[in-house]
Amino acid sequence: MPANQNLNSALNDIKNAKNLMQRAWHDTQNNHYISAAINELNKAESKIIAALQAISDEQ
């Protein structure tokens, strides 16, 4: 799988995970760990977007 296709797939997985965690965040009393996980997903998402942009710029 080409790098950009792989990154796009990973980005989609991250977006799905964020969506599920945000839904869970509303349904739980102790959401500290969910909030921390969402923050980590946000960081990974930003890095993947930057990598995709770099690949696009090189082409």
N, C-alpha and C positions, 0 to 999 in steps of 0.2 A: 504494500500500500504506500503510495507517495506520502512524503512528509506532510504536505498541507492537508491531504485527505485524512491522515491519521490524527493530525491536530484538530481538524474540524470535528471528527468523531469524538475525540476526548472532550472538546469544548461542549458538545451536545450532552455528553454524559454528565459533565459538571453542572450544566444548566438544569438538567433533570434532577440531580441530587440536591441542588440548591432549592428547587421548587418543593421537593418532598420535605426537606428539612424546615423550610419556612412554614409549611403546613403543620408539621409536627410541633414547631415552636409555639404555635397558637394553642395547641392541645395539651401542653404540659405545664406543670407547676415549676419545675426546675429546668430552666432553659439555658443555663450557663454554658453547658457543653455543646448544645446545638448552636448557640450563638457563636461560640469559638470555631466550630466546624464550618459554619457559613462564612466566617471571615477567612478561613484557610481556602475554601472553595473560591472566594472572590479573588484572592491573591493568585491562585492557579489559573483562574479564568483570564485575568489580566496578562499573565505571562504568555499564555497560549495565544491570545489576541495579538500581542506584540510579535510573537514568533511568526504568526500567519502574515502579519503586515510586512515583516522583514522578508519573508519568502516571496510575497507578492511584489515587493519593491525590487528584488533581484531578478525577476523574470522580465 
